């Protein structure tokens, strides 16, 4: 069974985040989140994910840390940090994220 997990991790390593946005990128991100959740559920794996993608953080994280210049400035569950941030930098990070309005830019 562990061989399947290793293959899935190799597949996950093949995901790339691109600066452009489009349907393929959205599908890849959705597939990545599903894969992370499946690996966690099936194998009890733990991941350290470094991301500015707050949608992914909300879905896959159990605990979140916000860092500034290498220092942890705030920590909590995704709901605690994303819904009720305490630190000014955390508030700025959340305010800077774009809302999902369902529009796919023309490339």
Protein Blocks (a to p, Z undefined) as FASTA:
>chain_A
ZZmmmmmmmmmmmpccdfbdcfklmmmmmmmmmmmmmmmmmnopacddddfblklmmmmp
mbdcddeehiafbdcdfklmmmmcfbfklmmmmmmpccdehiacdZZ
